[in-house]
């Protein structure tokens, strides 16, 4: 917290409450330090040099004070360089390396860092606070301007609310965005007045409490002559080298490191590369379900046997999820329609004896694992012909599609009604609710805001300008990386892993790997006839053929079944008139009809839309953090 008008005692009391509220993120150590108008606090999960690295960490001359969440994987190389420049290291911790790097290079240190991070540094000489977030958004950072001047920052929204300095007021505009995207896209959050610092951005607060943000990283240039492989063999060899290098970097720790192993291509490749890099007594973790068609148990066991891991399976049932819902909802930073699988996988890993786990998250975004990579270019080719049709005919077709049952027809209607190019198609791809259905659920104020903002993603123009010159594969990959991955997958992974004091690392979401891969020929990276061919070929000597060659299954919990059985009492209560009384930005009758239709309908794919609504309502009814 930086506040020139609040005294030290008030600031320290507020920051202490914030640290206490997120102590699950770091149960090993905690500290608070004040200097001038600034108070910094930290709770630490000790991963590197566990005996040292206390935070807040202060430079020897007293000028800089650092709090840091994450891991700097290349800290040893940086430490050697900084020591040769005169820094006398007191620890072997990446926290001190980051402190020394900032002391020497200022904001310029960011481009030297390989890792996942959100950190803040107070400069006592300049009376300024500098904060930054990693390039792809693995670690979160939220901030709010204080009403009496100043700013407060934290790794979780619940911590900001616990400060007592920020009102807990849900923003109707953000509700509309949540119903569209499964989450609230950065820089908004669900709460009015609280911002989410976007990935690859930094923030500066001066002594008067004024805040400025800027972008320090963006996606590489789409073409880079001289840096691309000239044939597929060289590409696969180069990819293998990059993958091995990322795995080595992400294994750096002084505590046990394990891995999630679902049995899919991505997690199996990660575990295979870990085993090849020398990981011994490797522990792997997967979830299994009693319902047929949901578990990838056989593939996970095949991979675990192939790599000789100590494999742990955890059975998840609808009854268990129903019993755990109070804990799950308390863990939420913001409502989400996803992430419960990460909650249980993280719980299993922590109980299984590891403090760090690697995940295969990011493989679909880099190697074209989603249907969007196949479907959107096809739609793009049809758009010019579609838009040449008479306007009346187009409106009639769209209206007919919207009347059809099922989400596919209504999503196609939104594409045809609103998209003019590939960017607009990509911006609509991850919508949860069709536009007409979303608007119908919103009360007048929220609906008016949603209509004003329109159906496209709020970052449409920014992303489109950043991606000038990109090919279709790069455009779709970028949209998946910057929206669904950053705003849903990475956010949920952080919240639900840290709920169990587990550090979750994602070696596919690595800046060095991405910057090498980005300009490579798209037909090397993606083959529509063979899912994730490049990754499969780069790990062909590791990943069993049965896993490399099978169709992508995707990881889905049996919610469609549970919601009509074990979770039904929770949902009946959640969609009750009493619960909806806490949601003035929703049309209660329309919302209740969604649940009533699901109970009598025959579309199991509709579960995600119903669950997304239910989580929002339950979130609004929970007690203040």
N, C-alpha and C positions, 0 to 999 in steps of 0.2 A: 504494500500500500504506500502510495506517495500522496501526501496531503499536507500542504503548508499551513492549513488552518486547524488541524487536529493535533492535540498534544500527544506526546510520546506514549503516555499511559493508555490513552484511548486507542491509538493505533495498535499497540502491542496486544491489548485485550482482544481487538478484532482479529488480528492475524493469528493469535493463539487459538481462537475459536475455529478459524479456517483450517489450521493445521490439524486440529483435533478431528474436524469433520472428515478429513481425507487421510486419516492415519493408516487406513488399509493400504494406501499406496506405498507407505514406507514405515513399517513397524519397527525397524531396526535402530533408528536414531531420529532425533528431532532437535530443532533449534530455532531461535528467533533473535534477530539483531536489528538495532536501530541506528541510524545516522542522519542527522538533520531531519528533513521532513519525510524520510523513507524508513519503512520497517519491512524487513524480509523474513519469511519463515519457511521452513522446509521439514518434511518428514521423509526419511531416506530408506529405500530398499537397497541394502548393501550388496553389490554385485562384483565390482572391481575394487581390489584392495579393501576388503570389508572392514578391517580393523581401523582404517583411517578414512579420510574423505568426509569428515564432519561438515555439515552445512547449517547455515550460510558459511561460505568459505571466504576469507578476507585475504587480500594480497599482502605481502610482507610490509609494504609501505603504507598500508591502511587505506589506499585510495579506492580500490575496487572490492565490492562485496557481491558474491555470486550465489544464486540458487539455480539448480539445474535438475531437470527430469529427463532421463533417457540414457543413452550410451554413445560414446564416441569410439568407434571401432578401430580407427587408426591412431589411437592416442599414443601408442608406443613410438611410432615414427615421428609424430609431432613432438613428443617429449624429448627425443634425441635432438631435434632441430632447435627447440626452445632452450634446452640446456646448453647447447653450444653457443647460443646467443646471450647467455649469462643468467638465466633463471635457475635459482637453486631450489630444486624440488624437495619438498618435505614428505611427499607421499608418492605412491605409484598408482594413483587414482586418476581416472579420466576427468574428474571434476577439476582437479588442480591444473591439468593440461588445458582444459577449456579456459580457466581463469587466466593462465599465462598467455594463451593465444590471444585472448581479448585484450589483455594488458599491452601486448606488443602490436597487434594489428587492428584493434578496434573492430568495427563491423566487417572489415575485410577478412577476419578470421573465418567467417561463415563458409566461404568457398573452399577452405582448407579442411573442413570437417566432413568426415564420412560417418554417418550415424543417424540416429533418431533422437530428436531433442526439442525441448522447449526450455528456454532459460531466460533469466533476467539478471542484469548486472547494474548495480548502483555505483555511480562515479561520484565520490565525495568531493573531488576538486571542481568538477563542472556542475555538480548538483543536478545530474540527469540520470534517468533510468533507461537502459536499452534492453529490449527483449526481442526474441526471435523464435521462429518455429521452423522445423526441418522442411526440406523442399517439397515432400509429398504428403505431409500431414499425418505422420505416424503418431506423434505426440501432440496433445491438444494444448491450447492456451486461450483462455477467455479473459475479457477485461470489461470494465464498466467505468464510466466517468462518475465521479462522486458529485452530489448536488452542491456541496460547499467547496468545490474545486479539488482537483486531484483525480487519482485513478486507483483502482484496485484490480489485481490480476490473480488468476489461479488456474490450476490444471483441471479443475472440475467446477461446474456451475453450482453444485451443492455447496462447495466451499465458499464461493462468492456470496451465496445467500446466507450462509452461516455467519458471515462478517457482521450482519446487522446493518450494513451500510448501503445495501442494494435492495430495492423493493422486489417482492415476488409477484410480479404482474405478468400474466400470460398475454402475449401480443396477438391480437386477432389476425393480423397479416401473416404472422408466422404459422398460425394454425392452418391457414389456407395453403401455405407452402408445404407444410408437413403432410397434409392429405394428398398432395401431388407427388411427393418424392420419397416418402418413407422417413424423411428427416427434414430438418430445416437447413438449407444450404448456407454455408459461410458467405458473408460475414454475419448474417443474422443468427440469433438463437431463438428458442421458444419464448424467452422473456424480453419484455420491452426494456430497452436501455442496456442490455448486455450483448456484447459483440464476441464473435468467434474470429480470432486472428487467422486469416486464411493461410494455407500451406505456402511455404516459401516467402513469407512476409516477415518484416520486422516492425518494431514499434519503439518510439522514443518519447519519453515524458520529461519535460523540463521542470525547473524548480517551481514554476507557477502552476504546474499540473496540466499544462497543455500537452495534447497527444497528437503525434503524427505517425502515420503508418506508411510503409513503402514495400514494394515487391523487390526481393533480392535475388530470386531465382525464377526462371521460367523454362519451359520445355526447350530442348536444343533446336537448332536450325534443322528443318526437315531434310535437307540435302547437304552433305559435307564431302565433296570430292576428295579422294585420297584417304578417307577413313573407312571406306566400305569394302566389304569382301567382294571379290570379282566372280566367285563361283560358290556353289552351295557347299562343297566340301570345306572350303576355307571358312565359310560362314559358320558351319557346325563346329569346326575346330575352335574358332574364336569364341563362339558362344559357350562351349564347354569350359574354356579357360576362364571366362568371366563368371560363370556359375560357380566354379570351384573357388575362385577368389572371393566371391561374395559369401559363400558358406564359411570359408576360413575366417573372414572378418566377423561374421555374425556369431561364431562360436566363442569369441573372446570373452572370458569370464573367469572369476575365481570361485565360482559356486557351481553346483551341478546344472548341466544343460540337457534338456530333453527335446522332444518334438511331438507335435500333433501328427497323427497318421490316420487319415480317413480311409486310405486305400485308393484314392484317386491319383491321377497322374502327377499333380503338383506336389502334394505332400509326400508321395513316394519318391519323387526325384530329390526332394530336399533331404529325406532320411538317407537315401542312397548316397548322396554326395557327402553327407555328414559322416557316414560309415567309411567312405573312401578317404576322407580327409584325416582319418585317424581316431575318430571318436570311439572310445571303448566303453563297454557296459552301458550302451546307449539305451535310455528309457523312452518308449513311445506310448502314446495315449490315443484312444479312440472311443467314440460313443456307439452304442448299439441299441437297437429297438426291437421289441417283440413283434411289432407289426411287419408283415411281409412287404418286401419291396422298398423298404427305407434304409436298412442297414447295408453298409459296404463291408460287413464283417469279414467275408471270405477274402476279399482283396486286401484288406488291412492285415489279416493274418498271413497271407501269402507274402506280402512285403516284409513283415516283421521276421518271418522265417528266413527269407532270402538274405536279410541284413544281420540276422542274429541279435535282434534287439530284445530287451526285456519289455514285453508288450503288456499294457494294461488296458482292459476294456471296462467300460462303465455302462450299465443298463439304465436307460432313461425311460420312464413310463409317464403316462398322462397323470396318474395319481401323484407321482413325485413332483411334477411340475406344478400341479394344483396346490400341493402343500407348500411349495417353495415360493409361490407368487409374492407373498409379502416381502421376502428377502430380495427377490428379483426386482420388484418395483422400487424398493429402497435403493438399489444399486444404480438405477437409471439416472443419468445426468439430464437427459432429455428423453421424451418418449421415442421409441423405436419399434419398427415392425420386424426387427431381425435381432440376431445376436445371442439368443438364448443358448444355442449350441456352444458358443464361445464361453459362456458362463460355466457350463457344466464341464467342458473340456479343460478349462483352466482350473476348476476346482479339483478335478481328477489328477491333473498334473502336479498341483501343489501338494496334494495328499500323497502323491506317489513319490515325493522326495526331490523334486527339482524346483529351482527358483527362477530359471529361464527356460522358455520353450520356443522352438522355431516353428513357424507355420508356413504353409504353401500359399497363403493369400498373395494375390498379385499375378499369379501365373495366367489366369484367364485374361486379364487386361493386357498383358505383354504379348501373349501368343494367340490371341483370337479365340478364346474358349467360349465366348458367349454367342447366342444366336444373332445378336445385333451385327456382328461382323459379316454374317452371310446375308441377313435380311435387308439391312439399310441400303447397301449399294444397289440392290435390286429395285427398291422403292425409288432411290435417287434416279435411276434410269427411266422410270415410268413417269416421274413428276412433270417433265416438259410436255409430254403427250396429254397428261391429265389436265394441266393448266390451260391447254389450248381448247378444251371442251367448253361449250357455252356455260355461263355462270349458273343459269337455272338448272341445267342438267346436273352440274356438280353438286349444287345444294340438295337436289332430290336424292342423289346417290348417298350423300353423307347422312341425310335424315333417315334413309332406309337402313343404313348400317347401324345407326344409333338405336334403332328400334329392335335390332336383333339381339337375342340372348347371347351371353358369353362376352368375355373381355376382349377377345381377339378382334371381333367386328367393331367394337367401340373404339379400340385403340387405332385400328385402321381409319376409322372416321376422323379421329383427331389428327392423324398424319395428313390425310387428304384435305382437311379443313384448314390446317394451320401451317403446314410445312412448305417451304419454297425451295429448300436446298438441303444438302447433307447435314449441315450444322443444325438446322431446325429439326430435321428428323432425329438427329442424335440427342438434341435437347429434350425431345418428347419421349424418347425411348424408355426411360426409367420411370415414367409416371405410374403411380399405383392406381389412381382413380381416373376414369375418363372425365373430360372437362365438364360435361353436363352433369354428371353424377357428383363431382366435387362441388360445383356451385350450388347444387340443390341441398347439400348438407350444411352449408354455411348460413349463419344468421345475417341479416341485412348489412351490418357494418363490415363484417369479414368478407361477405360476398362482394361488396362494392370495391374493397381493396383488391380482391382477387381478380375481378374483372378489369380493374385499372392496370394491374401488372401483366395480365394476359396469361396464356397457357404455357408459354415457353420458359425455359430455365432462366432464372434471374441473371446468370453470368453469360448468357448467350453471346452478346456482342463482344465482351472482353475475350472470351475464348476464341471466337471467330477471328478476331484481329491477331491474336497471338499465334494462330495456326495458319496464317496466310502462307501458301505454297505447299502445305502438307497434302499428302495423298489420302485417298479414302480410308485406308487401313489406319494411318496415323491419326486422322480426325476421330475415328470411332474409338481407337485406343485412348486418345487424350480425353475424350468425353467420359469414358468409363473410369479412367484414372482420377480425373478431377472432380467427378460427381459421386457416382455410386460407391467407388472405393474410398474416397476421402471422407465423404459426408456420412456414409453408412458403415461400411466394413471396417475401416480403420478406427473410426470413432467408437463403434461398439466393441472392437477388439481391445482397445485401450481400457474402456470403462469396465468391461466384464472380466478381463484378466487381472487388472489391478484390484478389483473387488476381492480377489483371493491372494493378493500380494505376489502375483506372478508377473514377471517381465516377459512379454510376448514380442518376439522379433520376427521380422518378415524379410527374408533375404532376397525375394523377388522385387521388393519395393526398396531398391537400392539405387542411389543416384548414379554411382559409377557404372553399374550394369545397364541402367536405363539410357545413360548418355552414350554408351557404346552401341546399344541396340537400336536406338531411335532412328538414325539415318540409314540403317541397313535396308536392303531391298525388301519391300513388303512381300514379294512372292517367295522370298526365303523364309520370312517369319510366319507366313500363314498360307495354308492350303485348305480351301473349303471342302475338299473331298476327304481330308484326314485331320481330325481334331488335334491341335497342338503338335503338328508334325515336327517343328523345329526342336521343341523341348524333348520330344520322344527320341529323335535321332541323336541329340546331343548327350543323352543319357542311356543310349541303347544297351551299353554294356553293363548297366546297373539295374535299370527298371525291368522287372519281369515282363516278357512279351505279352502275357495275358492282361496286364494292366496297360501297357503301351497301346495295345490294339483294340481295347474295348471302347464302346461308345461312352461319352461323358454322361455320368449319371446326375451329378449335382448333389449337394448336401441339403436335404430338406427334412425337418422333423415332421412327425405324423400329426401336425396340428389339425388338418382337415377332419381327422377321426376324433382326436381328443376334444375338440371344441363341441362336439355333439355328445360327449360322454363325460369324462372326468372334469373338463374345464367348463362344462355347461352351467353349473351353479354360479361360478364367478362371472360368466358372461351375462347370465340373466340379471344378476345384481348390477353389473356394470351398465347395462343398457336400460336400467330402470329409470323411471321419471325422477326419483330422488337423486340418483347419481348424476343424471344429466342436468340437474339444477346447478351444478358447479361449472357448467360449460355454456355460458350465455352466448358464445360465439358460434354455437351449433344450433341447427333446427332439430329440436328433439324428436318430433314425429318422423322426420325423414331418416334420422339416425336409427330409430327403433325399427323402422321398416327394413333397413339393411339387415339387421339381425333376424327379424322375422322371416325374411326371404331366404336367408341362408339356411335356417332350420328346416324349411320346406323345399328347398331347391335341390338341384342335382349337379351343381357345378363345384366339384371339390377345389378347383383352382381359386374360387372366390374367397377362400379362407384368409388370404393375406390382407385383403381389403377390410374384412370384418375385424381381424386381429389388430390391424393398424388403428382403426377407430377405437377399439376397446382399450388399447394401451393408452391412448390419448386421454380418454375419459377417466380411466383409473389414475393416471398421472395427475390430472387436475383435482382429484379427490383425495390424494394422499396428504398426509400431514407435512407441514413445512420441515425441511431438512434441519 
